[in-house]
Amino acid sequence: MNWLDKAIDWISPQLGLKRTRARAIAKAILAYDGVRSDRRMGSWNTTGASGNSEIGSANSKLRYNARDLCRNNAYARKAKREWAKRVVGTGITPRPSTGNETLDKTILEYWNKWTRQCCSDSRINFYAAEKMIVQSCYESGEVLVRLWNRRPDDDLAVPFQIQVLESDYLDMDKTKTMDNGYIIHGIEFDPIGRIRGYWLYGQHPGEVTQTSWRRSLASKFIPASDVLHHAELDRPGDVRAVTRFAAVIAKLRDLDEYADAEIVRKKIEACLTAMVTQPEGAEGPTLGSAAVDSTGAKVEEFRPGMIMYGAAGAGVEFFSPTSSGDYAAHKKSELREVAVGLDIPYVVLDDNLEAVNYSSYRGGLLSFRDAIEEYRWNWLIPQVLDPIYCRFIETLFLMDVIPEANYTVQWDPPQFDLLDREAEAEADEIELRIGKTTYPQLVARSGYDADEQIAEIEKYKPMLDAAGISFSGTSKKAAAEKQGENSDANATPEQ
């Protein structure tokens, strides 16, 4: 404590205490390298703005750049498609679990009819819509699903449809405070923070034409019960989300430009360029046969095996661009970082199995599977699939097809294979034996219905038995066990 601190402390102990606390806090902050203002960290500009403030100023441009990469960059396109393919596969299917077998069969029967007519444009089924939702969320950071109740005379098995909309439909500029709530980036909340609805445009703001005279570019309020907003929110309080490509957009763009520069360098490297210097200049004698190009410039022609004798005082300088041998190594290093930013294993992103063994490949896929499972159960199913299924059940109940609106359901994502199907099959058998999984759950992983599977097995079993065909005991483990049993049976008492 210096003389000034002592004087302030004597005059105003309270002010002196504040100065002492402030000095202690400053010393504590400077103890972290991440906040020093030296040459290493001085150019790092950060902000204390909320997530909504940061997203609002960057969301549109990030989304446009990500879409351009997914159109024109092979790695970005593959990452988006691989993610959706692994998450959805042939479809994440529901399995009604009401406890009433008859009710479950009725619900599943109407669900299978509805999946073929579920989309408002009638071009894709529900499982293709699942893939489109996942791809759009991965590419743009968020996607909207509009729920439509249809009229009974619309000739639909279930008068209910969905419409997948890009996040551009959400009015990003709609932000204000109201007497009974507030709006942030097109999403309206009530006074206690519950979502009341969404402000949507009547058509895509970038559409090539006006799709209907009733639609305008002025956004309209749509109740939250009719809109599903699918987004992986990053920070507490966020209402919108950014593309998964946000952290790697610049790197993918640099890789494109680097590849273009390498191609140009290779073209130049394949050329033979020479400069002839002589006292007479361009009008002097030529070393070899000369021609005139379309612009009137003199161009000499070189042929393989040609031996030239220059004029007195003439000199020839050949240009050879320097080669770069680190292109492949640099590209691999950059793609590894891109793969990390996109939650995609490098071997999947690049299709490069060089120097990859079984253990490392399977370990990478395990981490990939964990990321997919987290996305399925924490974001996709609660935000999209559960609400759609609930509206479907409500529609069936209003149609008097089912006696009660029972929403109990289990979702069965496709199975995630990990290279060794025999080992995985034995693991499935063990899990089934100890009760870790049930037979319907096991069958559903492959995208099939357990009841249909049992009925089909029951149908063909007599024919297989009559033909003397058996599929049991074909695994290595079963064969070893059978061989052991035969050895025990043939053993003598003395043995």
FIKEGU-175281 format. One record per residue (C-alpha): residue in one letter; residue number from 1; x, z, y. Coordinates in pm, whole numbers, plus 50000, padded with zeros to 5 digits. Example, Ala and Ser with C-alpha at 12.3 -4.5 7.8 and 13.67 -1.06 7.14 Angstrom:
2
rest  nr  X  Z  Y
A  1  51230  50780  49550
S  2  51367  50714  49894
This chain:
495
rest  nr  X  Z  Y
M  1  50000  50000  50000
N  2  50155  49891  50334
W  3  50116  50053  50679
L  4  49814  49832  50766
D  5  49628  49938  50453
K  6  49705  50301  50529
A  7  49575  50267  50886
I  8  49254  50093  50771
D  9  49207  50351  50499
W  10  49244  50633  50757
I  11  48998  50470  51004
S  12  48745  50342  50745
P  13  48791  50459  50385
Q  14  48505  50232  50272
L  15  48671  49919  50417
G  16  49005  50028  50274
L  17  48847  50056  49928
K  18  48708  49701  49958
R  19  49054  49568  50048
T  20  49209  49746  49752
R  21  48946  49606  49514
A  22  48987  49253  49652
R  23  49364  49271  49608
A  24  49323  49390  49249
I  25  49081  49105  49170
A  26  49319  48847  49323
K  27  49607  48976  49111
A  28  49391  48961  48798
I  29  49285  48602  48870
L  30  49642  48487  48929
A  31  49734  48630  48590
Y  32  49563  48323  48430
D  33  49755  47995  48436
G  34  49426  47805  48455
V  35  49357  47918  48813
R  36  49702  47892  48972
S  37  49729  47651  49267
D  38  50083  47535  49195
R  39  50192  47173  49150
R  40  50069  47168  48790
M  41  49711  47282  48863
G  42  49676  47211  49236
S  43  49509  46870  49193
W  44  49241  47004  48958
N  45  48914  46999  49154
T  46  48631  47198  48995
T  47  48286  47303  49105
G  48  48050  47594  49057
A  49  47739  47373  49061
S  50  47467  47417  48800
G  51  47436  47183  48505
N  52  47130  47020  48661
S  53  47321  46949  48982
E  54  47611  46790  48797
I  55  47387  46589  48563
G  56  47166  46465  48846
S  57  47448  46287  49025
A  58  47609  46134  48716
N  59  47344  46088  48448
S  60  47232  45733  48531
K  61  47583  45587  48565
L  62  47704  45759  48249
R  63  47402  45620  48062
Y  64  47461  45265  48188
N  65  47831  45276  48101
A  66  47760  45411  47752
R  67  47507  45137  47683
D  68  47753  44871  47796
L  69  48014  45013  47558
C  70  47763  45014  47270
R  71  47691  44648  47342
N  72  48048  44525  47387
N  73  48283  44776  47225
A  74  48298  44761  46846
Y  75  48399  45125  46805
A  76  48120  45257  47030
R  77  47863  45045  46848
K  78  47988  45162  46508
A  79  47987  45528  46614
K  80  47624  45507  46726
R  81  47508  45329  46413
E  82  47708  45548  46174
W  83  47567  45865  46331
A  84  47207  45744  46301
K  85  47266  45612  45949
R  86  47402  45946  45828
V  87  47138  46155  46008
V  88  46830  45952  45908
G  89  46935  45721  45625
T  90  46617  45589  45465
G  91  46417  45858  45642
I  92  46372  46234  45683
T  93  46051  46283  45487
P  94  45794  46564  45506
R  95  45671  46759  45205
P  96  45343  46943  45273
S  97  45359  47302  45146
T  98  45014  47443  45210
G  99  44988  47614  44871
N  100  44692  47393  44784
E  101  44801  47106  44558
T  102  44494  46896  44632
L  103  44538  46942  45007
D  104  44910  46854  44984
K  105  44831  46531  44798
T  106  44565  46433  45053
I  107  44799  46495  45346
L  108  45081  46299  45180
E  109  44847  46011  45097
Y  110  44740  45974  45460
W  111  45097  46028  45582
N  112  45218  45730  45376
K  113  44942  45517  45531
W  114  45017  45641  45881
T  115  45393  45573  45862
R  116  45322  45199  45835
Q  117  45098  45196  46145
C  118  45251  45476  46349
C  119  45427  45279  46625
S  120  45229  45136  46914
D  121  45408  44798  46900
S  122  45343  44776  46519
R  123  45690  44636  46450
I  124  45863  44931  46281
N  125  45758  45213  46052
F  126  45808  45583  46116
Y  127  46148  45608  45949
A  128  46282  45316  46151
A  129  46144  45497  46458
E  130  46340  45807  46351
K  131  46659  45599  46350
M  132  46578  45451  46691
I  133  46519  45799  46835
V  134  46852  45926  46701
Q  135  47041  45619  46823
S  136  46888  45641  47172
C  137  46969  46011  47200
Y  138  47327  45953  47087
E  139  47375  45663  47329
S  140  47183  45784  47636
G  141  47184  46160  47582
E  142  46806  46185  47563
V  143  46496  45992  47459
L  144  46120  46027  47505
V  145  45841  45996  47249
R  146  45491  45938  47385
L  147  45201  46061  47167
W  148  44887  45847  47183
N  149  44542  45934  47053
R  150  44365  45612  46950
R  151  43996  45529  46929
P  152  43824  45535  46588
D  153  43747  45163  46624
D  154  44117  45066  46655
D  155  44126  44996  46278
L  156  44394  45256  46201
A  157  44406  45476  45892
V  158  44487  45767  46125
P  159  44393  45716  46495
F  160  44723  45844  46628
Q  161  45040  45655  46725
I  162  45378  45718  46884
Q  163  45581  45519  47137
V  164  45959  45557  47170
L  165  46071  45534  47534
E  166  46417  45528  47688
S  167  46500  45814  47922
D  168  46487  45569  48216
Y  169  46109  45620  48217
L  170  46166  45975  48347
D  171  46171  45986  48729
M  172  46517  46131  48799
D  173  46453  46154  49176
K  174  46143  46371  49135
T  175  46283  46712  49233
K  176  46099  46960  49456
T  177  45950  47308  49485
M  178  45572  47351  49466
D  179  45335  47638  49535
N  180  45266  47692  49164
G  181  45594  47578  49009
Y  182  45878  47333  49058
I  183  46005  46992  48945
I  184  46365  46917  48842
H  185  46467  46557  48766
G  186  46114  46451  48671
I  187  46026  46754  48455
E  188  45761  46989  48596
F  189  45767  47362  48524
D  190  45518  47641  48585
P  191  45621  47956  48781
I  192  45767  48128  48472
G  193  45973  47827  48359
R  194  45751  47668  48094
I  195  45740  47287  48087
R  196  45407  47170  48222
G  197  45462  46795  48201
Y  198  45675  46492  48278
W  199  45671  46237  48563
L  200  45699  45899  48394
Y  201  45704  45543  48524
G  202  45434  45309  48394
Q  203  45702  45070  48268
H  204  46080  45054  48240
P  205  46230  45042  48592
G  206  46461  44761  48481
E  207  46198  44549  48302
V  208  46213  44172  48355
T  209  45850  44152  48462
Q  210  45552  44370  48541
T  211  45395  44435  48203
S  212  45054  44526  48343
W  213  44883  44500  48683
R  214  44773  44861  48646
R  215  45131  44980  48618
S  216  45358  45040  48913
L  217  45703  45182  48976
A  218  45549  45502  49110
S  219  45580  45779  48851
K  220  45273  45963  48721
F  221  45230  46309  48574
I  222  45186  46321  48193
P  223  45105  46658  48025
A  224  45375  46807  47805
S  225  45138  46795  47507
D  226  45160  46413  47511
V  227  45537  46373  47558
L  228  45831  46480  47342
H  229  46166  46506  47518
H  230  46453  46490  47269
A  231  46787  46600  47416
E  232  47090  46807  47312
L  233  47113  47049  47604
D  234  47463  47171  47681
R  235  47439  47456  47936
P  236  47176  47729  47981
G  237  46917  47607  48230
D  238  46980  47235  48176
V  239  46667  47019  48180
R  240  46838  46684  48114
A  241  47132  46582  47895
V  242  47413  46328  47918
T  243  47533  46072  47666
R  244  47768  46176  47386
F  245  48008  45915  47518
A  246  48056  46107  47845
A  247  48393  46251  47741
V  248  48532  45923  47601
I  249  48390  45650  47828
A  250  48712  45613  48027
K  251  48927  45616  47712
L  252  48720  45348  47536
R  253  48726  45135  47850
D  254  49105  45173  47874
L  255  49138  45073  47508
D  256  48942  44754  47579
E  257  49164  44668  47874
Y  258  49477  44757  47676
A  259  49366  44523  47395
D  260  49300  44242  47646
A  261  49644  44293  47802
E  262  49806  44286  47457
I  263  49632  43958  47373
V  264  49749  43800  47698
R  265  50103  43928  47635
K  266  50100  43773  47288
K  267  49988  43440  47430
I  268  50265  43448  47689
E  269  50515  43556  47423
A  270  50423  43249  47218
C  271  50509  43019  47509
L  272  50856  42881  47589
T  273  50910  42878  47964
A  274  51225  42761  48140
M  275  51340  42728  48501
V  276  51592  42451  48588
T  277  51808  42519  48896
Q  278  52008  42236  49056
P  279  52134  42138  49402
E  280  51885  41852  49432
G  281  51590  42085  49369
A  282  51271  41951  49206
E  283  51368  41590  49290
G  284  51689  41606  49087
P  285  51747  41455  48741
T  286  51568  41605  48443
L  287  51727  41747  48132
G  288  51487  41576  47895
S  289  51199  41333  47916
A  290  50962  41426  48197
A  291  50594  41373  48267
V  292  50360  41445  48558
D  293  50060  41675  48510
S  294  49719  41640  48675
T  295  49841  41815  48989
G  296  50141  41584  49032
A  297  50398  41845  48925
K  298  50695  41738  48712
V  299  50689  41888  48362
E  300  50963  41843  48105
E  301  50882  41824  47738
F  302  51076  42014  47472
R  303  51068  41916  47108
P  304  51188  42104  46796
G  305  51556  42029  46716
M  306  51613  41872  47056
I  307  51971  41887  47196
M  308  51990  41853  47574
Y  309  52284  41776  47804
G  310  52225  41883  48162
A  311  52347  41718  48476
A  312  52649  41856  48664
G  313  52560  42171  48858
A  314  52229  42222  48673
G  315  52143  42553  48510
V  316  51858  42651  48278
E  317  51703  43001  48256
F  318  51460  43075  47972
F  319  51193  43341  48014
S  320  51102  43563  47722
P  321  50844  43842  47775
T  322  50947  44176  47633
S  323  50758  44278  47322
S  324  50586  44612  47272
G  325  50598  44764  46926
D  326  50391  45079  46986
Y  327  50049  44914  47024
A  328  49916  45011  46680
A  329  50044  45369  46702
H  330  49904  45416  47052
K  331  49566  45270  46955
K  332  49543  45498  46651
S  333  49625  45803  46863
E  334  49360  45712  47121
L  335  49095  45640  46857
R  336  49155  45978  46696
E  337  49072  46145  47027
V  338  48766  45923  47069
A  339  48648  46020  46719
V  340  48680  46389  46806
G  341  48475  46339  47124
L  342  48200  46155  46934
D  343  48179  46394  46634
I  344  48272  46105  46403
P  345  48560  46124  46149
Y  346  48842  45887  46237
V  347  48829  45719  45895
V  348  48460  45643  45951
L  349  48508  45521  46308
D  350  48805  45294  46233
D  351  48742  45218  45863
N  352  49110  45295  45818
L  353  49198  45468  45489
E  354  49574  45433  45543
A  355  49760  45753  45449
V  356  49430  45924  45358
N  357  49403  46110  45029
Y  358  49095  46240  44850
S  359  49120  46595  44982
S  360  49165  46502  45348
Y  361  48888  46242  45334
R  362  48644  46484  45169
G  363  48742  46761  45414
G  364  48666  46531  45709
L  365  48331  46439  45560
L  366  48243  46805  45510
S  367  48294  46871  45881
F  368  48092  46557  45958
R  369  47811  46680  45732
D  370  47806  47017  45910
A  371  47769  46843  46249
I  372  47484  46630  46115
E  373  47304  46927  45958
E  374  47330  47122  46285
Y  375  47183  46830  46478
R  376  46902  46777  46230
W  377  46780  47135  46208
N  378  46850  47258  46562
W  379  46745  46954  46765
L  380  46581  46660  46585
I  381  46335  46841  46359
P  382  46207  47109  46606
Q  383  46198  46876  46908
V  384  46054  46562  46747
L  385  45948  46576  46382
D  386  45761  46908  46383
P  387  45546  46822  46691
I  388  45463  46477  46551
Y  389  45361  46626  46218
C  390  45145  46889  46391
R  391  44961  46621  46591
F  392  44916  46422  46268
I  393  44760  46725  46094
E  394  44533  46792  46393
T  395  44414  46432  46379
L  396  44333  46458  46008
F  397  44141  46778  46073
L  398  43938  46618  46354
M  399  43863  46329  46116
D  400  43724  46581  45861
V  401  43976  46454  45607
I  402  44118  46803  45547
P  403  43925  47133  45560
E  404  44188  47322  45761
A  405  44471  47246  46003
N  406  44755  47378  45789
Y  407  45091  47279  45946
T  408  45318  47420  45674
V  409  45575  47154  45585
Q  410  45927  47119  45452
W  411  46148  46836  45575
D  412  46377  46665  45325
P  413  46672  46480  45482
P  414  46861  46223  45273
Q  415  47142  46343  45053
F  416  47496  46341  45192
D  417  47722  46206  44916
L  418  48082  46332  44908
L  419  48265  46075  44690
D  420  48256  46244  44349
R  421  47902  46204  44220
E  422  47977  46359  43880
A  423  48108  46679  44037
E  424  47817  46683  44280
A  425  47568  46633  43996
E  426  47716  46928  43810
A  427  47692  47135  44132
D  428  47327  47031  44164
E  429  47266  47141  43806
I  430  47421  47482  43873
E  431  47222  47532  44194
L  432  46904  47441  44008
R  433  46987  47681  43726
I  434  47057  47981  43952
G  435  46758  47911  44177
K  436  46953  47814  44488
T  437  46743  47497  44508
T  438  46416  47384  44352
Y  439  46346  47064  44163
P  440  46128  46917  44442
Q  441  46403  46991  44697
L  442  46664  46832  44472
V  443  46459  46516  44421
A  444  46368  46492  44790
R  445  46740  46475  44884
S  446  46747  46130  44727
G  447  46440  46022  44921
Y  448  46191  46043  44633
D  449  45876  46245  44570
A  450  45905  46507  44295
D  451  45548  46460  44170
E  452  45593  46085  44143
Q  453  45928  46139  43970
I  454  45771  46366  43706
A  455  45480  46126  43653
E  456  45718  45833  43605
I  457  45938  46025  43361
E  458  45628  46130  43165
K  459  45510  45770  43158
Y  460  45834  45620  43023
K  461  45953  45906  42798
P  462  45745  45800  42491
M  463  45871  45442  42521
L  464  46232  45560  42550
D  465  46193  45792  42250
A  466  46037  45510  42045
A  467  46330  45285  42134
G  468  46580  45558  42042
I  469  46720  45577  42395
S  470  46842  45911  42527
F  471  47016  45988  42857
S  472  47121  46342  42772
G  473  47473  46452  42691
T  474  47647  46162  42868
S  475  47863  46360  43112
K  476  48223  46461  43038
K  477  48123  46827  43037
A  478  47836  46768  42793
A  479  48059  46554  42571
A  480  48322  46829  42563
E  481  48060  47091  42477
K  482  47920  46871  42201
Q  483  48269  46813  42061
G  484  48325  47189  42059
E  485  48000  47246  41871
N  486  48097  46987  41608
S  487  48437  47151  41565
D  488  48274  47490  41510
A  489  48030  47343  41257
N  490  48309  47178  41056
A  491  48532  47487  41058
T  492  48576  47674  40722
P  493  48529  48053  40693
E  494  48904  48099  40653
Q  495  48965  47918  40980
